[in-house]
Amino acid sequence: MKENDAVREIFKESGFTKNDIYDNKELLKSEIQKALDVWAKYGGLKMTIAKKERVAFIGGTRDIDFFEIRLDGPYFKDRQCVTFERDGFVGFAGWASTENTVPILDGFCKCLEIMKSRATPE
């Protein structure tokens, strides 16, 4: 089972930036949702990527200052899924138990793998 700090390190070592993730946000949402669906199928908490997301750009540029993907669940709406903070910290469902972050971390890592394969010349 992956843990938050290990996945933060994987992201750091990938060389990707907040901007790279933002440019691939639909891929990220899709991979996390796939992992969430599998999680729910096997008895995990049913969660879906919320339509709402938050983003802030650095004044007058296209550079990301802050970016957040949100989640909805059976008894909650609009909770943190993945957050790229201003200071570089990457948060993963800080409200959730370690167990409930598993599909989020898995989907995040899968997204990084796909991005890396697209960036690597054959």
C-alpha positions as protocol buffer text, in pm:
chain_id: "A"
residue {
  index: 1
  type: MET
  ca { x: 0 y: 0 z: 0 }
}
residue {
  index: 2
  type: LYS
  ca { x: 138 y: 338 z: -102 }
}
residue {
  index: 3
  type: GLU
  ca { x: 158 y: 614 z: 156 }
}
residue {
  index: 4
  type: ASN
  ca { x: 122 y: 987 z: 103 }
}
residue {
  index: 5
  type: ASP
  ca { x: 488 y: 1073 z: 165 }
}
residue {
  index: 6
  type: ALA
  ca { x: 607 y: 799 z: -71 }
}
residue {
  index: 7
  type: VAL
  ca { x: 380 y: 931 z: -347 }
}
residue {
  index: 8
  type: ARG
  ca { x: 500 y: 1288 z: -285 }
}
residue {
  index: 9
  type: GLU
  ca { x: 853 y: 1159 z: -338 }
}
residue {
  index: 10
  type: ILE
  ca { x: 748 y: 980 z: -659 }
}
residue {
  index: 11
  type: PHE
  ca { x: 601 y: 1309 z: -783 }
}
residue {
  index: 12
  type: LYS
  ca { x: 915 y: 1501 z: -688 }
}
residue {
  index: 13
  type: GLU
  ca { x: 1139 y: 1247 z: -865 }
}
residue {
  index: 14
  type: SER
  ca { x: 918 y: 1254 z: -1176 }
}
residue {
  index: 15
  type: GLY
  ca { x: 1037 y: 1605 z: -1257 }
}
residue {
  index: 16
  type: PHE
  ca { x: 681 y: 1713 z: -1337 }
}
residue {
  index: 17
  type: THR
  ca { x: 552 y: 2046 z: -1209 }
}
residue {
  index: 18
  type: LYS
  ca { x: 214 y: 2178 z: -1098 }
}
residue {
  index: 19
  type: ASN
  ca { x: 179 y: 2322 z: -1449 }
}
residue {
  index: 20
  type: ASP
  ca { x: 243 y: 1981 z: -1605 }
}
residue {
  index: 21
  type: ILE
  ca { x: -24 y: 1826 z: -1384 }
}
residue {
  index: 22
  type: TYR
  ca { x: -267 y: 2108 z: -1460 }
}
residue {
  index: 23
  type: ASP
  ca { x: -208 y: 2057 z: -1833 }
}
residue {
  index: 24
  type: ASN
  ca { x: -296 y: 1689 z: -1778 }
}
residue {
  index: 25
  type: LYS
  ca { x: -575 y: 1744 z: -1526 }
}
residue {
  index: 26
  type: GLU
  ca { x: -834 y: 1551 z: -1728 }
}
residue {
  index: 27
  type: LEU
  ca { x: -600 y: 1252 z: -1736 }
}
residue {
  index: 28
  type: LEU
  ca { x: -543 y: 1285 z: -1362 }
}
residue {
  index: 29
  type: LYS
  ca { x: -916 y: 1304 z: -1290 }
}
residue {
  index: 30
  type: SER
  ca { x: -983 y: 1007 z: -1517 }
}
residue {
  index: 31
  type: GLU
  ca { x: -716 y: 786 z: -1359 }
}
residue {
  index: 32
  type: ILE
  ca { x: -824 y: 873 z: -1006 }
}
residue {
  index: 33
  type: GLN
  ca { x: -1188 y: 808 z: -1095 }
}
residue {
  index: 34
  type: LYS
  ca { x: -1100 y: 468 z: -1242 }
}
residue {
  index: 35
  type: ALA
  ca { x: -918 y: 378 z: -920 }
}
residue {
  index: 36
  type: LEU
  ca { x: -1210 y: 507 z: -710 }
}
residue {
  index: 37
  type: ASP
  ca { x: -1454 y: 294 z: -911 }
}
residue {
  index: 38
  type: VAL
  ca { x: -1247 y: -21 z: -856 }
}
residue {
  index: 39
  type: TRP
  ca { x: -1216 y: 69 z: -485 }
}
residue {
  index: 40
  type: ALA
  ca { x: -1596 y: 102 z: -452 }
}
residue {
  index: 41
  type: LYS
  ca { x: -1655 y: -221 z: -644 }
}
residue {
  index: 42
  type: TYR
  ca { x: -1461 y: -410 z: -378 }
}
residue {
  index: 43
  type: GLY
  ca { x: -1637 y: -250 z: -83 }
}
residue {
  index: 44
  type: GLY
  ca { x: -1450 y: 79 z: -44 }
}
residue {
  index: 45
  type: LEU
  ca { x: -1616 y: 415 z: 7 }
}
residue {
  index: 46
  type: LYS
  ca { x: -1791 y: 526 z: -314 }
}
residue {
  index: 47
  type: MET
  ca { x: -1642 y: 859 z: -420 }
}
residue {
  index: 48
  type: THR
  ca { x: -1653 y: 1061 z: -740 }
}
residue {
  index: 49
  type: ILE
  ca { x: -1442 y: 1346 z: -872 }
}
residue {
  index: 50
  type: ALA
  ca { x: -1638 y: 1667 z: -822 }
}
residue {
  index: 51
  type: LYS
  ca { x: -1703 y: 1894 z: -1116 }
}
residue {
  index: 52
  type: LYS
  ca { x: -1573 y: 2186 z: -910 }
}
residue {
  index: 53
  type: GLU
  ca { x: -1197 y: 2248 z: -897 }
}
residue {
  index: 54
  type: ARG
  ca { x: -995 y: 2539 z: -769 }
}
residue {
  index: 55
  type: VAL
  ca { x: -704 y: 2702 z: -946 }
}
residue {
  index: 56
  type: ALA
  ca { x: -507 y: 3024 z: -898 }
}
residue {
  index: 57
  type: PHE
  ca { x: -248 y: 3156 z: -1137 }
}
residue {
  index: 58
  type: ILE
  ca { x: 56 y: 3364 z: -1050 }
}
residue {
  index: 59
  type: GLY
  ca { x: -36 y: 3724 z: -1137 }
}
residue {
  index: 60
  type: GLY
  ca { x: -50 y: 3782 z: -1510 }
}
residue {
  index: 61
  type: THR
  ca { x: 107 y: 3447 z: -1602 }
}
residue {
  index: 62
  type: ARG
  ca { x: -7 y: 3099 z: -1692 }
}
residue {
  index: 63
  type: ASP
  ca { x: 198 y: 2953 z: -1405 }
}
residue {
  index: 64
  type: ILE
  ca { x: -3 y: 2770 z: -1140 }
}
residue {
  index: 65
  type: ASP
  ca { x: 12 y: 2908 z: -788 }
}
residue {
  index: 66
  type: PHE
  ca { x: -248 y: 2670 z: -641 }
}
residue {
  index: 67
  type: PHE
  ca { x: -454 y: 2385 z: -789 }
}
residue {
  index: 68
  type: GLU
  ca { x: -703 y: 2149 z: -628 }
}
residue {
  index: 69
  type: ILE
  ca { x: -922 y: 1862 z: -742 }
}
residue {
  index: 70
  type: ARG
  ca { x: -1225 y: 1791 z: -521 }
}
residue {
  index: 71
  type: LEU
  ca { x: -1431 y: 1481 z: -431 }
}
residue {
  index: 72
  type: ASP
  ca { x: -1793 y: 1400 z: -356 }
}
residue {
  index: 73
  type: GLY
  ca { x: -1902 y: 1098 z: -155 }
}
residue {
  index: 74
  type: PRO
  ca { x: -2214 y: 938 z: -14 }
}
residue {
  index: 75
  type: TYR
  ca { x: -2230 y: 1166 z: 291 }
}
residue {
  index: 76
  type: PHE
  ca { x: -2011 y: 1460 z: 186 }
}
residue {
  index: 77
  type: LYS
  ca { x: -1959 y: 1704 z: -99 }
}
residue {
  index: 78
  type: ASP
  ca { x: -1661 y: 1905 z: -215 }
}
residue {
  index: 79
  type: ARG
  ca { x: -1375 y: 1758 z: -13 }
}
residue {
  index: 80
  type: GLN
  ca { x: -1005 y: 1764 z: -99 }
}
residue {
  index: 81
  type: CYS
  ca { x: -883 y: 1497 z: -340 }
}
residue {
  index: 82
  type: VAL
  ca { x: -543 y: 1629 z: -455 }
}
residue {
  index: 83
  type: THR
  ca { x: -405 y: 1973 z: -379 }
}
residue {
  index: 84
  type: PHE
  ca { x: -93 y: 2144 z: -511 }
}
residue {
  index: 85
  type: GLU
  ca { x: -19 y: 2413 z: -254 }
}
residue {
  index: 86
  type: ARG
  ca { x: 159 y: 2743 z: -309 }
}
residue {
  index: 87
  type: ASP
  ca { x: 460 y: 2623 z: -109 }
}
residue {
  index: 88
  type: GLY
  ca { x: 502 y: 2309 z: -322 }
}
residue {
  index: 89
  type: PHE
  ca { x: 331 y: 2071 z: -80 }
}
residue {
  index: 90
  type: VAL
  ca { x: 108 y: 1809 z: -245 }
}
residue {
  index: 91
  type: GLY
  ca { x: -189 y: 1703 z: -32 }
}
residue {
  index: 92
  type: PHE
  ca { x: -394 y: 1386 z: -74 }
}
residue {
  index: 93
  type: ALA
  ca { x: -741 y: 1381 z: 88 }
}
residue {
  index: 94
  type: GLY
  ca { x: -624 y: 1515 z: 423 }
}
residue {
  index: 95
  type: TRP
  ca { x: -969 y: 1449 z: 568 }
}
residue {
  index: 96
  type: ALA
  ca { x: -956 y: 1075 z: 486 }
}
residue {
  index: 97
  type: SER
  ca { x: -826 y: 771 z: 666 }
}
residue {
  index: 98
  type: THR
  ca { x: -511 y: 615 z: 525 }
}
residue {
  index: 99
  type: GLU
  ca { x: -725 y: 338 z: 379 }
}
residue {
  index: 100
  type: ASN
  ca { x: -947 y: 579 z: 185 }
}
residue {
  index: 101
  type: THR
  ca { x: -651 y: 755 z: 24 }
}
residue {
  index: 102
  type: VAL
  ca { x: -540 y: 431 z: -148 }
}
residue {
  index: 103
  type: PRO
  ca { x: -736 y: 480 z: -473 }
}
residue {
  index: 104
  type: ILE
  ca { x: -639 y: 848 z: -490 }
}
residue {
  index: 105
  type: LEU
  ca { x: -270 y: 764 z: -456 }
}
residue {
  index: 106
  type: ASP
  ca { x: -301 y: 477 z: -706 }
}
residue {
  index: 107
  type: GLY
  ca { x: -474 y: 699 z: -963 }
}
residue {
  index: 108
  type: PHE
  ca { x: -220 y: 977 z: -911 }
}
residue {
  index: 109
  type: CYS
  ca { x: 72 y: 736 z: -966 }
}
residue {
  index: 110
  type: LYS
  ca { x: -94 y: 588 z: -1276 }
}
residue {
  index: 111
  type: CYS
  ca { x: -132 y: 937 z: -1418 }
}
residue {
  index: 112
  type: LEU
  ca { x: 238 y: 1006 z: -1361 }
}
residue {
  index: 113
  type: GLU
  ca { x: 327 y: 677 z: -1535 }
}
residue {
  index: 114
  type: ILE
  ca { x: 118 y: 771 z: -1838 }
}
residue {
  index: 115
  type: MET
  ca { x: 263 y: 1122 z: -1850 }
}
residue {
  index: 116
  type: LYS
  ca { x: 614 y: 980 z: -1829 }
}
residue {
  index: 117
  type: SER
  ca { x: 546 y: 731 z: -2111 }
}
residue {
  index: 118
  type: ARG
  ca { x: 415 y: 1013 z: -2330 }
}
residue {
  index: 119
  type: ALA
  ca { x: 721 y: 1226 z: -2257 }
}
residue {
  index: 120
  type: THR
  ca { x: 973 y: 948 z: -2323 }
}
residue {
  index: 121
  type: PRO
  ca { x: 1074 y: 911 z: -2689 }
}
residue {
  index: 122
  type: GLU
  ca { x: 1046 y: 560 z: -2824 }
}
